[in-house]
């Protein structure tokens, strides 16, 4: 079977590589190539530097912006630039909702089934960032509706996300919607985390972008005058402000920058717990990975997190205000080593059950097979 994967609009394999997630994102496709002999071609918005990834991953073909065109023009010309790739494809798939309009134009021209994946809710994300009545949110709603009208199948990372999408776009039937959780590559997060003996200082790990979404300013504020230390992995536009804030509030913090998965694991191994204090989320991979690792978790009491963390059972749920975060961190500080280990063990169990790599590989292949067969019959 031949599958063409369209990356998120404007993204490239270089984007993934710089974020330290390249191996994680390609893992499912490399496994499907090995297990099911899927012939994958990736449509990337990267330029000539993408050639290095073709050498690193010979099992995957890469189409990139070899003419160095502006992104908008490159996207519009996609159906004409790679006719052979698209003509031979059995299924056209997207990595996210954003950019699906380019994949849809190729699907129309070549009569190929369109499979749209949504790891996070595009409309919900834009609404949280800019407000539900903003022009950005209205655009996202129209975009979703247009794409869903052309998609032959849509997959969402959570049941709630799928149900909310169907509610927003009543023309979308349940028969063409699946729940396909974000996966965790289990071998990366082994051996499981062992909670260190309880000490007075709590070492808290965070992985993600330094943006308003992740609510890190409130986290730093909450840590002021508590005996805690932050290990912050990632980067983003708020990094300088956060560095200034940690110094001003005398909160010990180490900024590790972007790391590959194995390096993330080793930094987290030296922590006592993991925190995700976000204002909004889809199904956060960093949280799933920390759970798979078996870490005790502090997570914001919001959709996307509260479905995974049960307060007092496999972690602590917290309000997103500085006061709420301070209360949650204080609970973790007071918890015994045995209680933290119990939370971590249960978090790992949930992650193994919900985010099994092999289960996602197989489920995704089932969807691809069904779409390819329908396309063959229609042809």
C-alpha positions in Angstrom: 0.0 0.0 0.0 1.2 3.5 -0.9 0.4 6.4 1.5 1.3 10.0 1.1 1.5 12.0 4.4 1.0 15.8 4.3 2.8 17.5 7.2 1.2 20.3 9.2 1.1 23.5 7.1 4.6 25.0 6.9 6.3 22.2 8.8 9.1 19.9 7.7 11.2 17.0 9.1 13.7 19.7 10.1 10.9 21.2 12.3 10.5 17.9 14.1 14.2 17.4 14.3 14.9 20.8 15.9 12.1 20.1 18.4 13.7 16.8 19.3 10.7 14.7 18.3 11.7 13.5 14.8 12.2 9.8 15.9 9.0 9.8 17.9 6.9 11.2 15.1 8.3 8.8 12.5 8.1 5.8 14.7 4.6 4.7 13.6 5.5 5.0 9.9 8.8 3.1 10.2 6.9 0.4 12.1 4.1 0.2 9.5 6.8 0.0 6.8 8.4 -2.9 8.6 5.2 -4.7 9.7 2.9 -4.1 6.8 5.2 -3.1 4.0 3.6 0.4 3.7 5.3 2.5 1.2 5.3 6.0 2.7 5.9 9.3 1.0 6.0 12.5 3.1 5.0 15.9 1.6 7.2 18.4 3.5 7.3 22.2 3.4 11.1 22.1 4.0 13.6 23.0 1.3 16.8 21.4 0.1 18.0 20.7 3.7 15.4 17.9 3.8 17.7 15.8 1.6 19.6 14.8 4.7 16.5 13.0 6.1 16.1 11.0 3.0 19.6 9.6 3.6 18.8 9.0 7.3 15.4 7.3 6.6 15.7 5.4 3.3 12.5 3.5 4.0 10.6 6.8 3.6 10.4 8.9 0.5 10.4 12.7 1.0 9.0 15.4 -1.4 10.2 18.8 -0.4 10.2 22.4 -1.7 13.2 21.9 -4.0 12.3 25.1 -5.9 12.4 27.2 -2.7 9.0 28.7 -3.5 7.0 30.8 -1.0 5.0 28.4 1.2 1.6 29.5 0.0 2.6 29.1 -3.7 4.3 25.8 -3.0 1.1 24.5 -1.3 -1.1 25.6 -4.1 1.1 24.0 -6.7 1.4 20.7 -4.8 -1.0 18.8 -7.1 1.2 19.8 -10.1 4.6 19.4 -8.6 4.4 15.8 -7.6 1.9 14.1 -10.0 3.5 10.6 -9.9 3.6 10.5 -6.2 -0.1 11.4 -6.0 -1.2 9.3 -8.8 0.4 6.2 -7.3 -0.9 6.9 -3.7 -3.7 4.6 -2.4 -4.5 7.0 0.5 -3.6 10.7 1.2 -3.3 11.3 4.9 -2.6 14.5 7.0 -0.6 14.8 10.1 -2.9 17.5 11.6 -6.0 19.5 10.6 -4.0 22.6 9.6 -2.7 22.0 6.1 -5.5 19.6 5.2 -6.7 21.9 2.5 -3.6 21.2 0.5 -4.1 17.5 0.9 -7.7 17.9 0.0 -6.8 19.7 -3.3 -4.6 16.7 -4.2 -7.3 14.3 -3.2 -9.8 16.0 -5.5 -7.5 16.2 -8.5 -6.3 12.5 -8.3 -9.4 10.9 -6.9 -7.7 9.6 -3.8 -9.3 9.0 -0.3 -8.5 11.7 2.2 -7.7 10.6 5.8 -7.5 13.6 8.2 -5.9 13.2 11.6 -6.4 15.7 14.4 -4.0 15.2 17.3 -5.4 18.4 18.8 -8.6 20.4 18.2 -7.8 23.2 15.7 -10.9 25.2 16.5 -10.6 24.8 20.3 -6.9 25.7 20.2 -7.6 28.9 18.2 -10.6 29.7 20.5 -8.4 29.4 23.6 -5.7 31.6 22.1 -7.8 34.3 20.6 -11.3 34.0 22.0 -14.3 32.1 20.7 -15.6 35.1 18.8 -12.3 36.1 17.3 -11.7 36.1 13.5 -9.1 33.3 14.0 -11.6 31.1 15.8 -14.2 31.8 13.1 -11.7 30.9 10.4 -10.8 27.7 12.2 -14.5 26.7 12.4 -15.0 27.3 8.6 -11.8 25.5 7.9 -12.8 22.4 9.8 -16.2 22.4 8.1 -14.7 22.6 4.7 -12.1 19.9 5.3 -14.6 17.6 7.0 -16.8 17.8 3.9 -14.0 16.5 1.7 -12.5 14.0 4.1 -13.3 10.3 3.7 -12.2 9.6 7.3 -11.3 11.7 10.3 -9.3 10.5 13.4 -9.1 12.3 16.7 -6.8 11.6 19.6 -9.6 11.6 22.2 -13.3 10.5 22.3 -14.3 13.9 23.7 -12.5 15.7 20.8 -14.4 13.5 18.3 -17.7 14.1 19.9 -17.2 17.8 20.1 -16.2 17.9 16.4 -19.4 16.0 15.4 -21.4 18.4 17.6 -19.9 21.4 15.8 -20.3 19.9 12.4 -23.5 18.0 12.4 -23.0 16.9 8.8 -20.2 14.6 9.9 -21.4 11.1 10.6 -20.0 8.8 13.3 -19.3 6.2 10.6 -16.4 8.2 9.2 -14.9 9.2 12.6 -12.4 7.2 14.7 -10.6 7.7 18.0 -6.8 7.2 17.5 -4.9 8.1 20.6 -1.5 9.7 20.6 1.0 6.9 21.1 4.0 6.6 23.3 7.1 4.6 22.2 7.4 2.5 25.4 11.0 1.3 24.9 12.1 5.0 25.1 10.6 5.2 28.6 12.1 2.1 30.1 13.2 1.1 32.7 10.4 2.7 34.6 11.0 5.7 36.9 11.8 5.1 40.5 10.7 7.8 42.9 13.7 9.1 44.9 13.6 9.0 48.7 11.6 12.0 50.0 13.7 15.1 50.6 12.9 18.6 51.6 13.4 20.1 48.1 10.9 18.9 45.4 12.4 18.7 41.9 9.7 19.3 39.3 10.1 18.5 35.7 8.3 20.1 32.7 8.5 19.4 29.0 6.9 21.6 26.4 6.9 25.0 24.6 7.4 28.1 26.6 4.1 29.8 25.6 1.1 31.3 27.3 -0.7 28.0 26.7 1.6 26.1 29.1 0.9 28.6 32.0 4.6 28.7 33.1 4.4 32.2 34.6 1.8 31.0 37.1 3.9 28.0 37.8 7.0 30.1 38.7 4.8 32.4 40.8 3.4 29.4 42.7 6.9 28.1 43.4 8.0 31.3 45.1 9.1 30.7 48.7 8.5 26.9 48.3 11.4 24.5 48.6 11.2 23.4 45.0 13.5 23.3 42.0 12.3 23.4 38.3 13.8 21.5 35.4 12.3 23.1 32.3 12.8 21.3 29.0 11.9 23.1 25.8 12.0 26.6 24.4 9.7 29.3 23.2 9.0 33.0 23.0 8.6 33.4 26.8 12.0 31.9 27.7 13.7 35.2 28.5 10.7 36.4 30.5 10.7 33.1 32.4 14.4 33.3 33.1 14.0 36.8 34.5 11.0 35.8 36.6 12.7 32.8 38.2 15.6 35.1 39.2 13.3 37.8 40.4 11.2 35.3 42.5 14.3 33.4 43.6 13.0 30.1 42.2 15.8 27.7 41.4 15.4 26.6 37.8 17.4 24.9 35.1 16.6 25.7 31.4 17.6 22.6 29.5 16.5 23.7 26.0 15.2 21.3 23.5 16.3 17.7 24.0 15.8 14.4 22.1 13.6 11.9 23.9 16.4 9.9 25.5 17.9 13.1 26.9 14.5 14.2 28.2 14.1 10.8 30.0 17.5 11.2 31.7 16.7 14.7 33.0 13.3 13.6 34.3 14.9 10.6 36.0 16.6 13.1 38.3 13.3 14.8 39.2 10.7 13.9 41.8 7.6 14.5 39.7 6.3 16.0 36.5 4.0 18.9 36.0 1.8 20.2 33.2 0.0 23.3 34.3 -1.5 24.2 30.9 -4.5 26.5 30.3 -5.7 24.2 27.5 -4.6 21.0 25.8 -5.6 18.3 23.3 -4.0 15.0 24.3 -0.5 16.1 25.4 2.2 13.7 24.4 4.6 15.0 27.0 2.1 14.1 29.7 1.6 10.6 28.2 5.3 10.1 28.1 5.8 11.1 31.7 2.9 8.7 32.6 4.5 5.9 30.6 7.7 6.6 32.4 5.8 6.1 35.7 6.3 9.5 37.2 3.9 11.1 39.8 2.0 13.8 38.0 0.6 17.2 38.7 -1.7 18.2 35.9 -4.1 21.0 35.3 -7.8 20.2 35.8 -8.7 20.8 32.2 -9.9 18.7 29.2 -7.1 16.6 27.8 -5.5 16.1 31.2 -8.4 15.3 33.6 -9.4 12.4 31.3 -5.9 10.9 32.1 -5.2 12.0 35.7 -7.6 11.1 38.5 -6.9 13.2 41.5 -5.4 11.2 44.4 -5.4 8.0 42.3 -2.6 8.4 39.7 -1.6 12.0 40.4 -2.8 15.4 41.5 -5.2 17.7 39.6 -4.7 21.4 40.1 -6.4 24.7 39.2 -4.3 26.8 36.9 -4.0 29.9 39.1 -0.8 30.5 41.2 -2.7 29.7 44.3 -4.2 26.5 42.9 -0.8 25.4 41.7 0.8 26.2 45.0 -1.7 24.0 46.8 -1.0 21.1 44.4 2.7 21.4 44.7 2.4 21.5 48.5 0.4 18.3 48.4 3.2 16.6 46.4 5.8 18.0 48.8 4.0 16.4 51.7 3.3 13.1 50.0 5.4 10.1 51.1 7.8 8.3 48.8 5.4 5.3 48.8 2.4 7.5 47.8 4.3 9.2 45.0 5.4 5.7 43.7 1.9 4.5 43.9 0.7 7.4 41.8 3.5 6.9 39.3 2.8 3.2 38.9 -0.9 3.8 38.3 -0.1 6.6 35.8 2.0 4.1 33.9 -0.8 1.6 33.9 -3.2 4.1 32.4 -0.7 5.2 29.7 0.1 1.6 28.7 -3.7 0.8 28.3 -4.6 4.0 26.5 -1.5 4.9 24.4 0.0 1.5 23.4 2.3 2.0 20.4 1.4 -1.3 18.9 -2.3 -0.7 19.3 -2.1 2.6 17.5 0.0 1.2 14.7 -2.6 -1.5 14.1 -5.6 0.7 14.3 -4.1 3.3 11.9 -3.3 0.5 9.5 -6.9 -0.8 9.7 -8.2 2.7 8.7 -5.7 2.9 5.8 -6.6 -0.5 4.6 -10.3 0.2 4.6 -9.8 3.5 2.7 -7.5 1.8 0.2 -10.0 -0.9 -0.5 -12.9 1.5 -1.0 -10.7 3.5 -3.4 -9.9 0.3 -5.3 -13.6 -0.6 -5.6 -14.6 2.9 -6.7 -11.8 2.9 -9.3 
